[in-house]
C-alpha cells in the first residue's frame, strides 16, 4: 500500500475512534438529568434507526444481485443481540458507576478477549509472548481501577465489571461476524445488527421499565445528547471504522484505535472535569502497549 492511501485510511480510523470515544462523554453528561441508562440507550437508537433503515433501502435499490440475507438471519440476530444490545447495555449501566476515562481503558482491552475467544472457540494457538501481553493488559486495567479512580470502591468494581462484560460481548460479536461480513458486506451487516439491537432495547424497555420517568417527559438536554450520540458517536463512526478496516485490516485498525482511550481521557478532563492520575496514566499505557503488541503479532501470524 502506498503512503497516501495508508494515510487516508489511518485518518478515517482516527476520526472514527475519536467520534466513538465521545459516546462515554455524552452518556456522563446526560445521566445527571435523571434519565435511566436503558432509556438513554433507547433514545440513542430511536434517533439512529432511521439512518440504518435508509442505508438498507439504499443497499436494496443498488444491489439486486447481492447474497440474500435470509440464510444468515439467525446469526445476524444473535450477533446483533450480543454485539450491539448487550454490549451497549452493559456499557451504559457501567458508566453510571465509573469515569469515562476508565470505561474506555477497559473497553479497549477487547482485542485480548478476541484472542482468548478465538483460542477457545476456534482452536487457535496463543504464543507465550501473546500470553504475557494479555497478562500485562489486565495488570494495567487493575492498576487503573484500583489506584486511579475516585469513585466509591463498591460502585467502582461493579461498574468496571459491567464495562468488562460489554468488552466481552463486543469481542464475541467480532469473532462471530468474521464469517458474515465478507458475505453480506459491511454496510448491510452493520445496519441489520444495529436494527436488531434497536428491537431488543424496545422489548427490554417495555418488559422491564427502567424508570418511572417517561422517555417523552425528559429534559430537552437529554434528547440533545441522545441525538448527538446517535449521529456523531454511532452512525458516522460505525461506518468510518468499517471503511478503515476494509482498507488496512483489523490488526492495523486495533493499533490506530489506541487513540480512543487517549481522546476519551482528554475529553473527559475538558467536559467532565475528570482528573487523570498517574496510576491511570500507567495503567492506560500498559493496556495500550499490550493491545498494540497483540495486534502486531496477530498481523504477522496471519500473513501468508
Order of alpha helices (4+ residues) and beta strands (2+ residues): alpha-alpha-alpha-alpha-alpha-alpha-alpha-alpha-alpha-alpha-alpha-alpha-alpha-alpha
